[in-house]
Amino acid sequence: MPVPHIRHWKPLAITAAAVLVGITVPAAADATTTAPTPTAASAGAYDDTYYKDALGKTGPELKSALHTIISEQTKLSYDQVWDALKVTDEDPADSGNVILLYTGRSQSKDSNGGEPDQWNREHTWAKSHGDFGTATGPGTDIHHLRPTDVSVNSTRGNKDFDNGGSEVGEAPGNYTDADSFEPRDAVKGDVARMILYMAVRYDGDDGFADLEPNDKVDNGSAPAIGRLSVLKQWSDEDPPDAFEKNRNQAIYDQFQHNRNPFVDHPEWVGAIW
């Protein structure tokens, strides 16, 4: 494996301070940081309603409570996913475009399909990990489906997530090796929270495999994805930003009517795992 590269995290302290005083931090050269301030209510607004049965719990009890809550959802067909992603991942600076997960590129909503430079539907929890394919349920859950460049999607394939590897030429800031993929810094936390959502939502009680993160890579077709310790680190170091929060709200309001609890309460990652 190549010598590990040095990663540069977002300036969290500066961003947090800016939120406290109500100013806007100038956006870096990254489309996902240009989203406007979310119009969604703060996560706390859902604590007395949506999350009321989860409050005060930790560990397996919290995981079980959240599973029950988020399992109440509207399910989409795989064809419906195309149109849903054009809403959930819309570029806030250009309503005719979507933001691609790994490259951060803003691309026409209509430029979707199977050609190398078009965008398609990336299963962040690789569908072979649990063999659910594109079945309605985990295969069509837009909490983990994202627009991605077709050839970059192919490069990621069904690899687990971990640090290290060689930089992906078509997607600078992403790294890959034989058994893992490391997304760019701006979406590391997003990836982690999507994976952990899937582990809570699909718990083996609805005809699909019990999806669980583990601390390994090269999981193959097992219903597992790693590396858990790295995913937890990514979630801590890249907290939810405006784009991710708006996405969660759009899914709740317009499509599945369920939420990713780790976007609303990132601290629940450590409370469960």
Secondary structure, 3 states (H helix, E strand, C coil): CCCCCCCCCCCHHHHHHHHHHCCCCCCCCCHHHCCCCCCCCCHHHHCCCCCCCCCCCCHHHHHHHHHHHHCCCCCCCHHHHHHHHHHHCEECCEEEEEECCCCCCEEECCCECCCCCCEEEEECCCCCCCCCCCCCCCCCCCCCEEEEEHHHHHHHCCCEECCCCEECCCCCCCEECCCEEECCHHHHHHHHHHHHHHHHHCECCCCCCECEECCCCCCCCCCEECCHHHHHHHHHHCCCCHHHHHHHHHHHHHHCCCCCHHHHCCCHHHHHC
